[in-house]
Each structure stands twice: as structure tokens, then as C-alpha cells.
Amino acid sequence: MIPETMEAVVLTGPTPAEQVRLTRVPVPRARPGWVLVRVRAFGLNHSEQILRLSEIQADYIQKPIIPGIECVGEVADPSDSSFRPGQKVAALMGGMGRSFNGSYAPYALLPASHVFAIETGLSWAETAAAPETYFTAWGSLFECLRLCRGDTLLVRGGTCALGYAAIRLAKALGCRVIATTHREQKLALLARADRAVLDTGRLAGSFSGVTKALELVGPKTLRDTLRYVEKGGVVCSTGILGGVYALDGFDPIKEIPNGVYLTGFFSNDPDQQTITELFSFLAEHRITPDVGAVYPFAAIARALRDMDHHKVDGKIVVTL
């Protein structure tokens, strides 16, 4: 039985974690082209923090909005889709939590095009750590970097959920991995990498052999990363952990070294084939996504506060 109402996080303006409250709202009703998902768990993401603290003011954000760009759960009402009631699914991106209500709620009405069937033996919390984080790592490594066994991969900004995921995927493939952090006390968290490096902001010239680089710090260190890879190497810019969102005065002719390639990954267009391949890879290589901490939905304000203040290493998951 689908209830009439539910408690959800509803944003109307900039909202520090300390001000987040649960609000009772109607449970949405399925309609053609959309699937009602009973949310079992969802991961927290940096882009949701940006939305909550500042982006919520933008005209293109629907307001009021229930945030949350990903979730895992079961189909509550498939409407006219090919899903069946009770089917295990993941959903992510496509405007979720920005153009229409997202996952910070027990039920989410989502476009069928961005709901994907999954088969996994992982727990709900473990499964929730995979969709956005591992899909982004997967696309960055395999679609953009075309990572191959024998590559030496640099993960710049390795001590985030996406960094941990990229390290695990690359190691499972058979690559050598060098990972960085700008905090000395976090070097031990990069134990799965072959080498952990303290990032002072300048890596170029410190050592050689990197054929592929995943840039998670972003424009703040991108110029240096481009100078760091071997000729013929590829750099994929995916993250913005450095808080710099664009390159000012970037001259691609002078600043991309000859024979080095620059690409980027934008995770807004997942598809069923990729999600199926991803979960199959996780099962084949017995990868359990790293979960930094799990919070019940009633404690979501605390979960958001801990994310804002960097109190958790790895993916924060909220369960319902």
C-alpha cells in the first residue's frame, strides 16, 4: 500500500545542513513515462551540497525542490513502463533533484529513461554507494581515458568517494595506480593504490610514467596535471574538488603539451547497458563499494552536516 503522504527534505532557498528539516508532503502519483520508486537508500554527493548552499538560487532550479541525484530501491508503480512492481532499480541524474524532485524522500517519481534495472547481491547501503560514484568513475576511466591493463593511472584527488571507486576499478583491471591527497594525514587512506603522493599543488617533474590521469581536483590543478603525463597520455577532467570551476585565460595551444590529450566526463546521460556492465564488473571482481558512513533518513541533517564539515572519508549513504 502506497501511503498518501511522506516526510521529505524540501528546499526553497540556500540551506545550511543545520537548518535542514523534514517536511510532510504528498506521495507523488505515477503518470505515463514516469516510474514511482520506493527509495531504499541513496548516496550523498558534492553536487547536492552545491545545490543546497548556493545553486538553489538559480532560475533553472525548480523550487520548491526535493534534492538528491541518485537512489536505489524498488518499483512501487511502473505506470506504462516495462518495469514490474517490486523490481530492484537504481536511478540517477537526468535532472533528478534539480529539474524535478529527487531522492531525499521515501518515494521518488522519476522519468523511466533514468531508472535502471539492477541485479546485485550487495546490501541496500552498499548498492547505494555505487550508482553516481561508480558510473562517473566508469565513464571517466573507460569511455574517456580508455583505460587498459598495464596503464599507469594518476588519480589526482584520490581521497573522495569517486577517487576510491576509480582506484578500485583500475586495480581490478590490472593497472598501476598513483593517487594523491593534499592532506598528509589522509595518505593512509590511499592504501589500495600502488603509490600515495602528498599533493603540494605541483606534481610535474616529480616522477614519470603516467599514461592516464583522472583529474578530480579540477581546474585548480589541471594545468599541472597536463604537464605531468607522458607524451601520448590522456587527462580526463571530471571533478571540481579544488573549488575552482573554470580555467581563466586557458590557452589550449600553449598549455596542452604536444601529444597529450584532454577530455572530460559529464555524468548526466546514463543508460541501461552501462549500468548493467558496471554491476556485472563489480560482481565479477567481487568489489564491494566503499561506504564511509551510513545514516538513517531521520538523521539526514546530521549526515549533511558531517558531509559539509568533511567528517567522513568515503561515500555517505542514507537508508530508509
Order of alpha helices (4+ residues) and beta strands (2+ residues): beta-beta-beta-alpha-beta-beta-beta-beta-alpha-alpha-beta-alpha-beta-beta-beta-alpha-beta-alpha-beta-alpha-beta-alpha-beta
